[in-house]
Amino acid sequence: MDSELALSVMKGYFADRQPAEALAAFPELSPRDLLKESLDIVDFIAYVEEELGCEIDIAQLGVALLNMNFGELAVDLSRLVVEQRE
């Protein structure tokens, strides 16, 4: 799966939740900046799973949510999806 698709899906989650100017530099933003509560993270993961049609292991992605920006996370997520589909 293309990391640009993963990035687009992740950004889509925030389309109605954040002003456009806040998302202007979305790939460089940290998930911690936009996902403030643990329920926000759960909702975000559920949305991404539904949009991509796959299950995401939160244990694998959890560290990335804390330590990566959305651009890096998209690359990691696309790799996980490809591995899962193989």
C-alpha positions in Angstrom: 0.0 0.0 0.0 1.2 3.5 -0.8 2.2 5.7 2.1 0.5 8.7 0.4 -2.8 6.8 0.6 -2.3 6.1 4.3 -1.4 9.7 4.9 -4.5 10.9 3.1 -6.7 8.5 5.1 -5.2 9.7 8.4 -5.7 13.3 7.4 -9.3 12.6 6.4 -10.0 11.7 10.0 -9.1 15.3 11.1 -10.9 17.1 8.2 -14.0 17.9 10.3 -12.1 18.1 13.6 -9.4 20.6 12.9 -9.2 23.8 11.0 -7.6 23.6 7.5 -4.7 25.8 8.5 -3.9 23.5 11.4 -3.6 20.6 8.9 -1.5 22.5 6.4 1.7 20.8 7.5 0.0 17.5 8.4 2.9 15.2 7.5 5.1 17.0 10.0 2.6 17.1 12.8 2.9 14.8 15.8 -0.1 12.6 16.5 0.3 13.8 20.1 -0.6 17.3 18.9 -4.0 16.2 17.6 -4.9 13.1 19.6 -5.1 14.5 23.1 -7.2 11.8 24.8 -6.8 8.0 24.8 -10.4 7.7 23.3 -9.2 10.0 20.5 -6.6 7.4 19.6 -9.1 4.6 19.7 -11.5 6.5 17.4 -8.6 7.4 15.1 -7.4 3.8 14.8 -11.0 2.5 14.2 -11.5 5.1 11.5 -8.2 4.2 9.7 -9.0 0.5 10.0 -12.4 1.0 8.4 -11.1 3.2 5.6 -8.2 0.9 4.8 -10.2 -2.3 5.3 -7.7 -3.9 7.6 -7.1 -4.5 11.3 -4.3 -2.5 12.9 -2.4 -4.0 15.9 -2.3 -1.1 18.3 0.6 -2.6 20.1 2.7 -2.3 16.9 1.5 1.2 16.1 1.4 2.6 19.7 5.0 3.5 19.9 4.9 5.1 16.5 2.0 7.3 17.6 4.1 8.7 20.4 7.4 9.0 18.6 6.7 9.7 14.9 5.1 12.4 12.9 2.2 11.6 10.6 4.4 11.3 7.5 6.6 8.7 9.2 3.5 7.0 10.6 2.1 6.7 7.1 5.2 4.8 6.0 5.0 2.5 9.0 1.3 2.0 8.6 1.6 1.2 4.9 4.2 -1.4 5.7 2.0 -3.0 8.4 -0.9 -3.2 6.0 1.2 -4.8 3.3 2.6 -7.4 5.8 -0.9 -8.2 7.0 -2.3 -8.7 3.5 0.5 -11.1 2.5 
